[in-house]
Amino acid sequence: MAFWYYGVMAMRKMTFSVPEPLAAQLLCRVASRDRSRFVSEALAARLAERDAELIRACEVANQDLDVAEIEKEFDGMGDEMAEPWR
């Protein structure tokens, strides 16, 4: 989630450890002025891939008849918690 203040996106400085060969590739291939943007775009793309994988997994699970049966059992439960001490 991005927050905008006076037309500028709020930024957070972070520190990460990466394997030396990967760091060397980044330093050789991406200009210093573009590295933050490059890493941000790569991170956003990878997170989007994970979201898509999760959506696909949920769609597969929703087609499973055993999962549907379990969901029906949970739908029959009320929201109220039983209080055994009463």
N, C-alpha and C positions, 0 to 999 in steps of 0.2 A: 504494500500500500504506500503510495507516495503522498506526501503532504506538501502543499505549496504555500509559501509565504511570500507575499508581495511579488508574485510571478517567478519565484525561484524555488526549485524543489529542495526540500530539506535533505541534507546529506549526513551520513554517519561514516566516520573514519573507522576502519576495522583493520586488524592485523591477522594474517593467515600464514600458515606454514605450508609450503608446496615443495615437492621433490626438486632437487637441484636441476635435473635435466629439463623439467617443465619450466622452471624459472628462467633458465638460460634461453629456451625457445621464445618465451614471452619477451624477454629483454632484446633479443635479436630481431624479432619479427614485428614488434609493435612499438611505435614511437612513444617516448615517455609521456608526451602530452595526451596520448590516446589510451593509455593503459587502464585508467579507472573506468572509462566508458567501455572498453573492450571486455574487461572482467565483469562489469555490470550486465552487459548484453549476454555474455556467455552464461552467467548465473541465471538470468531471467529465462533464457532458452532452456536450460537444464531443468529448472523448476517447472516450466510449462510442460516439458516432456514427462516429468513425474506426475503432474496433475492428469495428463492424458492417460498414462498407465493406470492410475488409480481409477479413473472413470471407466476404462475398459474392464478392469478387474471387477468393479461393481456391477457393470452390465452383465458380465459372465455369471457372477454370483446370483444376480436377480433372475436369471433364466434357469437356475438350478431348482428343481422341484423340492428337494429337501430343505433348502433355504427358505423357500416360500412357505413350507409347512411350519417351520420354526417361527417365521414372522407372524403367521396367523395365531400361533400360541401366544406370542408377546402382545399382539393387538388385543387379545381378550383380557389382558391384565389391566387392572386399574392403576391410576397414578398414585393412589394413596398407599403409603407404606404401612404395613402392619406393625403395630406396637405391642410386642408380646408382654411387656411389663404392665399393661393395663388390664 
